[in-house]
Amino acid sequence: MRKTPAPLPDDDTLARHGLAPRGGARVLLIACGALAREILALRSANGWDHLDLTCLPANLHLWPDRIPDAVAWAVQRHRADYDRIFVVYADCGTGGLLQARCAELGVEMVAGPHCYAFFDGTAQFAARAETEFSAFYLTDFLVRQFDAFVWRPMGLDRHPELRDSYFAHYDRLIYLAQTDAPDLDALAQDAAARLGLRYERRFTGYGDLAGALAQA
């Protein structure tokens, strides 16, 4: 039995953040809210005015089993208004369920296991897997939202002593940076210190995300 997905933001809420789809466009991107800033930057830089964007709540990543139903809900909600829908999620911990649901719905999605891989470049990420299996990754979004998406959900604000148990098998934090922002670099270094991990920064830009959107 499928679970009821988390409520989606209504179009008025999305419009206030510049994310609501506009009528008359041909292609709709249904994306994770964690990618909104990067998608809007790519759309603006490339003049992709035919791409409209609607985002699902980024905190669905805390419950990956809810992502397929939420995506299906969004597809069904908007399908009649667009000629094509493209899902800007990777597998994101759904264990192949999102890919299967997209296939059922007849919509395409980004290839890869998660956003770390397509920001780093899926092929490059896979090639490094053997040497980076003990790495904890952050993106620009996760650096900005470290407390909301890492520190508090893991209970480290209430039980900091759990840190050494949770991260016993990690040896470094790798910040996959989409932008050159000294303030984010400082926040990422602070996150690494709080987790007791060695810090590395890798500038990736938008990685494979740009190519995926170009296909749309």
Salt bridges, closest charged atoms under 4 A:
ASP11 OD1 - ARG77 NH2 3.55
ASP52 OD1 - ARG22 NH2 3.33
ASP65 OD2 - LYS3 NZ 2.99
ASP69 OD1 - ARG101 NH1 2.80
GLU104 OE1 - ARG2 NH2 3.87
GLU104 OE1 - ARG101 NE 3.90
GLU108 OE2 - ARG84 NH2 2.54
ASP120 OD2 - ARG128 NH1 2.66
ASP120 OD2 - ARG202 NH1 3.13
GLU132 OE2 - ARG202 NH2 2.44
ASP147 OD1 - ARG194 NH2 2.73
ASP157 OD1 - ARG158 NH1 3.24
GLU161 OE2 - HIS159 ND1 3.39
ASP164 OD1 - ARG163 NE 3.14
ASP171 OD1 - ARG172 NE 3.41
ASP180 OD1 - ARG201 NH2 2.73
ASP190 OD2 - ARG194 NH1 3.71
GLU200 OE2 - ARG172 NH1 3.13
GLU200 OE2 - ARG198 NH1 2.89
